């Protein structure tokens, strides 16, 4: 009973442990999923929800102000943690809002279609990190 009710908090604490005072201000990524494209078997779809408001409103603190920014960008990394990105990594993609419009909300459904030819055979890990309109990066999800 103790583990199930505390596991989400422990996972979040691990995600922000490196930079707890800045990563907590950025948007969170939820429901990261990878699936095959039903129309073309040589493509995969990576989807998620980026939110700068869902984890902010703590009970009795409704005016906490870091959760009001729009999502600015969400990056998908293949086999490289965003903290190790020195700008020369080629396996980084910008995810798009699913409505195919510009990022303009505090919460965005996002996705990207990738060709399997872009991904070498084998086991891989996707990392996703969102940024808000104030420039705050959120915790990394995988």
ZIDAUR-V203879 format. One record per residue. N is the residue number from 1. RES is the residue in three letters. D_LAST is the distance of its C-alpha to the last C-alpha in whole Angstrom. Layout:
# ZIDAUR-V203879
N;RES;D_LAST
N;RES;D_LAST
This chain:
# ZIDAUR-V203879
1;UNK;25
2;UNK;24
3;UNK;21
4;UNK;20
5;UNK;21
6;UNK;19
7;UNK;16
8;UNK;14
9;UNK;16
10;UNK;15
11;UNK;11
12;UNK;12
13;UNK;15
14;UNK;12
15;UNK;10
16;UNK;13
17;UNK;15
18;UNK;16
19;UNK;17
20;UNK;18
21;UNK;21
22;UNK;19
23;UNK;15
24;UNK;17
25;UNK;19
26;UNK;16
27;UNK;14
28;UNK;12
29;UNK;9
30;UNK;10
31;UNK;10
32;UNK;7
33;UNK;9
34;UNK;11
35;UNK;15
36;UNK;18
37;UNK;20
38;UNK;23
39;UNK;25
40;UNK;24
41;UNK;23
42;UNK;22
43;UNK;20
44;UNK;16
45;UNK;15
46;UNK;11
47;UNK;12
48;UNK;11
49;UNK;13
50;UNK;13
51;UNK;15
52;UNK;18
53;UNK;20
54;UNK;18
55;UNK;17
56;UNK;21
57;UNK;24
58;UNK;25
59;UNK;28
60;UNK;31
61;UNK;29
62;UNK;29
63;UNK;30
64;UNK;27
65;UNK;27
66;UNK;23
67;UNK;22
68;UNK;24
69;UNK;23
70;UNK;22
71;UNK;18
72;UNK;19
73;UNK;17
74;UNK;13
75;UNK;12
76;UNK;10
77;UNK;9
78;UNK;10
79;UNK;10
80;UNK;11
81;UNK;9
82;UNK;11
83;UNK;13
84;UNK;15
85;UNK;15
86;UNK;19
87;UNK;20
88;UNK;21
89;UNK;18
90;UNK;18
91;UNK;15
92;UNK;14
93;UNK;15
94;UNK;15
95;UNK;14
96;UNK;17
97;UNK;19
98;UNK;19
99;UNK;23
100;UNK;23
101;UNK;25
102;UNK;24
103;UNK;21
104;UNK;24
105;UNK;23
106;UNK;21
107;UNK;19
108;UNK;18
109;UNK;16
110;UNK;15
111;UNK;14
112;UNK;15
113;UNK;17
114;UNK;17
115;UNK;20
116;UNK;19
117;UNK;21
118;UNK;19
119;UNK;17
120;UNK;18
121;UNK;19
122;UNK;17
123;UNK;14
124;UNK;11
125;UNK;7
126;UNK;6
127;UNK;4
128;UNK;6
129;UNK;9
130;UNK;12
131;UNK;16
132;UNK;19
133;UNK;22
134;UNK;23
135;UNK;21
136;UNK;19
137;UNK;15
138;UNK;13
139;UNK;10
140;UNK;7
141;UNK;4
142;UNK;0
